Amino acid sequence: MVKQVSKSGFKVNALELFRLIETSGKPVVVTNHGGPKLEVRRYEAPETKKRTTEEILEELRGAVLYSDNSTDPVGEDDWEALK
């Protein structure tokens, strides 16, 4: 069963509850007037996949524009929005 605590009880015992959540991994539900309002749980970082240099370069391919005259003025109609 999930531990429940009132807002006022949470406020008074916050540090103790944080330690409990960290060590047990079980969430605590904070109630207001008897109804559940918040759930406090341990943070778990999402899995991140390492990308290879080739994958990064493939993603960037075609995203860089080349200009022979990079110092020439650009008109308002010359801009192109990327989606």
N, C-alpha and C positions, 0 to 999 in steps of 0.2 A: 504494500500500500504506500502511496506517495504521502510524504510528510506535508502537512498543511500548517500554516502559521498566519495569524492576523497581521495586518499592516503594522499595528503598534507593537506587536510581539517581534516582528521582523526588525523594526527600527532599533529596539532595545538589544536584540541578540544577533545583529547582522554579522559581526566578525565570527562568532561561534558558528552560525549557520553557513557562512562561506567556507570555513574549515571543514564542516561536515560534508558539504557538497563536494569539495575538492577531494576529500579522502574516500568517500563512499561512491561518488559518481552518480548518486541518486538525486533527482531534482527536488526542489521544495516549491510548493504552491503557496503564493501569498494571497490571502483572502481579504475582502473588504465587505463588512456587514454580512459575513457568512458565505459570500459567494466568491469563487475563484476569480482572480483578476490578473495575476502574473505567475509565470513559472521561471524560477531561477535554476539554471543548470550549469554544469561544467562546460567550459569552452573546448571545442574540438576543432582543430584546424582542418580545413578541407584538404584533400589530397591534391597535390599539384604535380603535374607531369612535366618532367624536364624535357625541353625541346632541344633538338640537335641544331647545329648551325645551319645545316641544309634546310631544315624545316622553317627556320626563321627567314632565311634568304628566299625561299619559295613563297612565303607569305608576303614578302616585300616586293617580289618581282612584279614589275609593271606599275608600282606605286610611285616611282621616282621619275620626274620629268626632266628632259634635257633641253637646254636652250643654248643656241650658238651665241646669242647676244643678251646675256643676263643683265646688262646695264641699261638696255633699251626700256623706255617707258611702256607700261602695260595699260591698255584701255579697259574700261569697265566691261565691255562685251567680250574681252579676251579671257576672263576668268571662267573656270569650269569647276563646278562643285562635284566632289566625289561622293558617292553614296556608300 
